[in-house]
Amino acid sequence: MKLTLLFGGQSYEHEISIVSAITVKQKLSTFDLNYVFCDDKHDFYLIEEESMKASYFSSYEYKKSQIVTIGNDGFSYKKLFGSNTFKNPVLNIIHGGDGEDATIASLLEFYSFEFIGPRKAASVFSYDKRYTKYLADARNIKTLSYQEISRQNRDVKFDVPFIVKPSTLGSSIGVSIIKELSQLNYALDVAFEFDNSAIVEPFIDGVKEYNLAGCKVNGEYIFSIIEEPNKDEFLDFDKKYLDFSRSSAINKADISDELELNLKESFKKVYDELFEGALIRCDFFVIDYEVYLNEINPIPGSMANYLFEDFEKSIRELLVSLPSKKDIKVSYNYINSINQAKGK
């Protein structure tokens, strides 16, 4: 089965995307893969399989690779005589900006690509933590209380301890735990280096956290195992960076059947009629036996391969159940009827 891995992008999570793509490549060993890298200038490069190493990108060796363009026919690149084109289904592994903010989704939909990844509306509601709160509220999913702050309004109403998060960043970038108010101004400065908006939530030490990934195939859900991540106070950038290269399976969380069912039902509430065509991971808190949505990962690190008993099978099944975009035919009947009425 042919598949194009699309990775890179112009975002603070650019390097994370490279690590994810290299890991996913290893996990999809039976696929016929192409590798398309988007650099921070939004140029696309066709990467040879043997060059899929982190150092190839950090050294800028990738600039020696074949430049590709994108259009209705797919990805195209020049050859000595003529050009070559391919239009395989795409697996979007661009984390953060470009990949998760609807930019790439819009581009792929514009050129009628089949692709695994969040569509435009799903990107909007999962990329921005404020909008995730709105979605959860609309779908009757509990979340922690929160406050939105900005560069102009830095007046935090919460008592310590609380956590400050940039609204549109992942991988714990720019996140700070505030245990003394003397730490607040520095934490806000850090958050606003990356974003114009941030949210504040209460920090609950020792809260139970569970991760669940999945997708919907022909109306039926494929769920991963449920993970209880190992963490100290929270998963910082360094821990998550290492996490993105994970490829070995992990142990299932030791939880009751009732809690497992509740987590899966909450996942369905998030996913239904919004994330079709994507493999996502939801991170949940459990407080006093109640499930709370922490965040949605529309393109999880390394596609959460380590949570699935058979990751390749899950991707194969998702590829044959992708949503199709309605093809609208333009007839110009209206303009022609006006011209005829005017005798033109």
Salt bridges, closest charged atoms under 4 A:
ASP39 OD2 - LYS63 NZ 3.79
ASP40 OD1 - LYS41 NZ 3.56
GLU49 OE2 - LYS25 NZ 3.96
GLU61 OE1 - LYS64 NZ 3.11
ASP98 OD2 - HIS42 NE2 2.79
GLU109 OE1 - LYS120 NZ 2.31
ASP128 OD2 - ARG130 NH2 2.60
GLU148 OE2 - ARG130 NH1 2.76
ASP155 OD2 - LYS157 NZ 2.84
ASP189 OD1 - ARG154 NH2 3.18
GLU201 OE2 - LYS133 NZ 2.60
GLU201 OE1 - LYS165 NZ 2.96
GLU209 OE1 - LYS231 NZ 2.74
GLU227 OE2 - ARG246 NH2 2.93
GLU228 OE2 - LYS208 NZ 3.08
ASP232 OD2 - LYS239 NZ 3.45
GLU233 OE2 - LYS179 NZ 2.16
ASP236 OD2 - LYS239 NZ 3.54
ASP243 OD1 - ARG246 NE 2.70
GLU260 OE1 - LYS252 NZ 3.29
GLU260 OE2 - LYS264 NZ 2.95
GLU265 OE2 - LYS268 NZ 3.40
ASP272 OD1 - LYS216 NZ 2.90
GLU276 OE2 - LYS216 NZ 3.84
ASP283 OD1 - ARG281 NE 2.83
ASP327 OD2 - LYS329 NZ 3.08
